[in-house]
Amino acid sequence: MPSDLLSAGPAAGPHAPEFRDEVLRLLPALRAFARSLTSNAADTDDLVQDCVVRAWSHADQFTPGTNLRAWLFTILRNRHYSIAKRRQREVADPDGFHTARLMMEPAQEWGIAGRELKAALASLPEDQREALILVGGAGVSYEEAAEICGCALGTIKSRVNRARTKLAGLMGLPNRVVPLSGTSLPAGADATSTTQWTRH
């Protein structure tokens, strides 16, 4: 477990206790973001653990007082895409069949609305889905999302806006709102959230 790893020993540098405590505090957000990328419980756990191990072993590279959440999310995101590229070389999937199967979870864990929302999210372009999950699900700011994704602020805002519009259309909802409360949340959404993804 990531929390066990952080208890194993001190990170490098004088900021070790604060660094450890802040990483622990951010574990739920890391897990939520990892779920949005993997849509598989086992892969989610592995990705979060890998992220924490890498962050812990390179703690001396983090500058205290800067944005730790963005730093951790960037590590997690980069690791996910490295793994995804390796898997693409290992498994031929020209028609997307295997990818589609990975996006599904046991039916008993989802209500109808949750399944529809998950399917709609899965149909979004990857860059739009990622931006929407970061801003609408993980609760990061547009500025943080731009930093994590390595793109301009305007690009993130555009991706989120297009994703919200397309998601609302796919679900037959008014263009200004995609409700999450009262449904099983999609992979990547904070399980404690009862908010709505509204257009800003």
C-alpha positions in Angstrom: 0.0 0.0 0.0 1.3 3.6 -0.7 0.8 4.6 2.9 3.0 1.7 4.1 5.7 2.8 1.6 5.7 6.3 3.1 6.1 4.9 6.6 9.1 2.8 5.6 11.7 5.6 6.0 12.3 9.3 5.6 12.5 11.1 2.2 15.6 13.0 1.3 15.9 16.5 2.5 14.8 18.6 5.5 11.2 18.7 4.3 10.6 15.0 4.7 7.8 15.0 7.4 5.9 17.7 5.6 6.4 16.0 2.2 5.2 12.6 3.6 2.1 14.1 5.2 1.2 16.0 2.1 1.6 13.0 -0.1 -0.6 11.0 2.2 -3.2 13.7 2.1 -3.2 13.6 -1.7 -3.6 9.8 -2.0 -7.4 9.9 -2.5 -7.0 12.5 -5.3 -4.2 10.4 -6.9 -6.3 7.3 -6.8 -9.3 9.1 -8.3 -7.1 10.4 -11.2 -5.5 7.0 -11.7 -9.0 5.4 -11.9 -9.9 7.8 -14.7 -6.8 6.7 -16.6 -7.0 2.9 -16.0 -10.7 2.0 -15.4 -9.4 -1.1 -13.7 -9.0 -1.5 -9.9 -5.8 -3.6 -10.0 -4.1 -1.3 -12.5 -5.3 1.7 -10.4 -3.6 0.4 -7.3 -0.4 -0.4 -9.2 -0.3 3.0 -10.8 -0.8 4.9 -7.6 1.8 2.7 -5.8 4.3 3.2 -8.7 3.7 7.0 -8.6 4.3 7.1 -4.8 7.4 5.0 -5.0 8.8 7.3 -7.7 7.9 10.5 -5.9 9.3 9.1 -2.6 12.6 8.1 -4.2 12.9 11.4 -6.0 11.7 13.6 -3.1 14.9 15.6 -3.2 13.9 16.8 -6.7 10.7 18.5 -5.4 11.0 22.1 -4.4 9.2 22.8 -1.1 6.5 25.5 -1.5 5.7 24.6 -5.1 2.7 22.7 -6.3 3.1 19.1 -5.0 -0.3 18.0 -6.3 0.6 19.0 -9.9 4.0 17.3 -9.5 2.5 14.0 -8.3 -0.2 14.1 -10.9 2.4 14.6 -13.6 4.4 11.7 -12.4 1.3 9.5 -12.3 0.2 10.6 -15.8 3.6 10.1 -17.4 3.9 6.7 -15.8 0.5 5.7 -17.1 1.3 6.7 -20.7 4.7 4.9 -20.5 2.9 1.7 -19.4 0.2 2.2 -22.1 2.8 2.5 -24.8 4.5 -0.6 -23.7 1.2 -2.5 -23.7 0.4 -1.3 -27.2 3.6 -3.0 -28.3 2.7 -6.2 -26.5 -1.0 -6.6 -27.6 -2.2 -5.9 -31.1 -5.6 -4.1 -30.9 -6.3 -2.5 -34.3 -10.1 -2.3 -33.9 -10.1 -1.2 -30.2 -11.7 -4.4 -29.0 -9.4 -5.0 -26.1 -9.4 -1.3 -25.1 -13.2 -1.3 -25.0 -13.2 -4.4 -22.7 -10.7 -2.6 -20.3 -13.1 0.3 -20.0 -15.9 -1.9 -18.5 -16.4 -2.9 -14.9 -18.7 -5.5 -13.4 -22.3 -4.5 -14.2 -23.5 -5.0 -10.6 -21.3 -2.0 -9.5 -23.1 0.4 -11.7 -26.6 1.8 -12.0 -28.0 2.6 -15.4 -27.1 6.3 -15.1 -23.6 5.4 -14.0 -23.1 3.0 -17.0 -24.3 5.6 -19.4 -22.0 8.3 -18.0 -19.0 5.9 -18.0 -19.7 4.9 -21.6 -20.1 8.6 -22.6 -16.8 9.5 -20.9 -15.1 6.6 -22.6 -16.2 7.9 -26.0 -14.6 11.3 -25.6 -11.2 11.9 -27.2 -8.5 11.1 -24.7 -7.2 14.6 -24.2 -10.7 16.0 -23.6 -11.6 13.2 -21.2 -8.4 13.7 -19.3 -8.9 17.5 -19.0 -12.5 17.0 -17.9 -11.6 14.4 -15.2 -8.8 16.6 -13.9 -11.0 19.8 -13.6 -14.4 18.2 -13.0 -13.5 15.0 -11.2 -10.2 15.5 -9.4 -11.0 19.2 -8.6 -7.7 20.7 -9.9 -7.7 24.2 -11.2 -7.4 25.0 -14.9 -3.9 26.2 -14.3 -2.9 23.0 -12.5 -4.4 20.9 -15.3 -2.4 22.8 -17.9 0.7 22.2 -15.9 0.0 18.5 -15.5 -0.9 18.0 -19.2 2.0 20.2 -20.4 -0.1 22.5 -22.5 -1.4 26.1 -22.5 -4.1 27.3 -20.2 -6.4 28.2 -23.1 -5.9 24.6 -24.5 -7.1 23.1 -21.3 -10.1 25.4 -21.1 -11.0 24.5 -24.7 -10.7 20.8 -24.1 -12.9 21.0 -21.0 -15.5 23.1 -22.7 -15.7 20.7 -25.7 -15.8 17.7 -23.4 -18.7 19.1 -21.4 -20.6 20.0 -24.5 -20.1 16.6 -26.1 -20.8 14.7 -22.9 -24.0 16.5 -22.4 -25.1 15.8 -25.9 -24.3 12.1 -25.7 -26.4 11.9 -22.5 -29.2 13.9 -23.9 -28.8 16.6 -21.2 -29.0 20.4 -21.3 -25.8 21.8 -22.7 -24.9 23.6 -19.5 -24.9 20.8 -17.0 -23.8 17.2 -16.6 -25.1 15.9 -13.2 -23.1 13.5 -11.2 -24.9 13.6 -7.8 -27.1 10.6 -7.2 -25.4 8.3 -9.6 -22.5 5.9 -9.3 -19.5 8.1 -10.2 -17.3 7.5 -13.2 -13.8 6.3 -12.9 -11.7 9.2 -11.7 -14.4 11.2 -10.0 -14.0 11.8 -6.2 -16.3 9.4 -4.4 -17.1 12.1 -1.9 -18.2 14.6 -4.5 -21.9 15.5 -4.9 -21.3 18.4 -7.2 -22.1 18.8 -10.9 -19.9 19.4 -13.8 -21.2 22.7 -15.0 -19.9 24.9 -17.8 -18.0 27.9 -16.6 
